[in-house]
Amino acid sequence: AEIAAAAAAGGARPLTTAQALAQKLMAPPSKQPRGQQPRGQARRWTDEEHEEFLAAVGRFGKRWKTVAEHVPSKTAAQVRTHATKYFSKLKERQDLSDPAAMLLQLAAASPAKCAA
């Protein structure tokens, strides 16, 4: 009540540590982490991002953090989710049950990028 009375009277008092912390916690984040879109605004992977993904998976396998470093617009979680969906669709299309065979086929699909 004392703070509200002082603010109403025009005398702005400095914020206490607890008030400053509460304001900081209630404020919206200053920027979104790399590759994250607000809910409801997800976007599809571009052809370029998918090619970067294929090359990195061919080179690094299931090390998703390392793969994500080669697809700068995506997080490791986004890369992992994309890989799950991609390999699932690949398996459905080609009925491959061996993950090693899928990786070999993936490497054969983009030899120039995987050879680096």
C-alpha positions in Angstrom: 0.0 0.0 0.0 2.9 2.3 0.8 4.5 1.8 -2.6 1.2 2.3 -4.4 0.6 5.6 -2.5 4.0 6.8 -3.3 3.6 6.0 -7.0 0.2 7.7 -7.1 1.7 10.8 -5.5 4.2 11.0 -8.3 7.2 10.0 -6.1 8.5 6.9 -7.8 10.4 4.8 -5.4 13.2 2.4 -6.5 12.1 -1.2 -6.9 13.0 -3.7 -4.2 15.1 -6.7 -5.2 12.0 -8.9 -5.0 9.9 -6.5 -7.2 12.7 -6.3 -9.8 13.0 -10.0 -9.9 9.2 -10.4 -10.2 9.2 -7.9 -13.1 12.0 -9.7 -14.9 10.2 -13.1 -14.5 6.9 -11.7 -15.8 8.5 -9.9 -18.8 8.3 -11.7 -22.2 11.6 -13.4 -23.3 13.8 -11.0 -25.2 14.4 -13.4 -28.1 13.5 -17.0 -29.1 16.2 -19.7 -28.9 17.7 -20.7 -32.3 15.4 -22.4 -34.7 12.2 -22.2 -32.5 9.0 -20.7 -33.8 6.1 -19.6 -31.6 3.4 -22.2 -31.2 1.1 -22.4 -34.2 3.7 -20.9 -36.5 5.8 -24.0 -37.3 7.3 -24.1 -40.8 8.3 -26.9 -43.0 11.9 -27.8 -43.6 13.3 -26.2 -46.7 15.0 -28.2 -49.4 18.3 -26.7 -48.4 17.8 -27.6 -44.7 16.9 -31.1 -45.7 20.0 -31.5 -47.9 22.1 -30.2 -45.0 20.4 -32.7 -42.7 21.0 -35.6 -45.2 24.7 -34.7 -45.6 25.2 -34.4 -41.8 23.4 -37.6 -41.0 25.4 -39.4 -43.6 28.6 -38.1 -42.0 27.8 -38.1 -38.3 25.0 -40.7 -37.9 22.7 -40.3 -34.9 24.8 -37.6 -33.1 21.9 -35.1 -33.3 23.7 -32.2 -31.6 26.5 -32.5 -34.2 23.9 -32.8 -37.0 22.1 -29.7 -35.7 25.4 -27.7 -35.9 25.3 -28.4 -39.6 21.7 -27.3 -40.0 22.1 -23.9 -38.2 18.4 -23.0 -38.3 17.3 -26.1 -36.4 17.8 -27.3 -32.8 19.0 -30.8 -31.9 15.4 -31.7 -30.9 14.0 -30.5 -34.2 16.7 -32.5 -36.1 15.9 -35.7 -34.0 12.2 -35.3 -34.7 12.8 -34.8 -38.4 15.1 -37.8 -38.5 12.4 -40.0 -36.8 9.8 -38.9 -39.3 12.1 -39.1 -42.3 13.4 -42.6 -41.5 9.9 -43.8 -40.7 8.7 -42.6 -44.2 11.7 -44.1 -45.8 11.1 -47.4 -44.2 7.4 -47.4 -45.3 8.4 -46.6 -48.9 11.2 -49.1 -49.2 10.3 -51.5 -46.5 13.8 -51.6 -45.1 14.1 -53.0 -41.6 17.9 -52.6 -41.2 18.9 -49.0 -40.1 22.4 -49.6 -41.4 21.0 -50.3 -44.9 19.0 -47.0 -44.6 22.2 -45.1 -43.8 24.1 -46.7 -46.7 21.3 -45.7 -49.0 21.2 -42.2 -47.6 25.0 -41.9 -48.1 24.6 -43.1 -51.7 21.9 -40.6 -52.3 24.2 -37.6 -51.6 27.8 -38.8 -52.2 29.3 -35.4 -52.9 28.3 -34.0 -49.5 29.0 -37.1 -47.5 32.5 -37.5 -48.9 33.6 -34.2 -47.3 
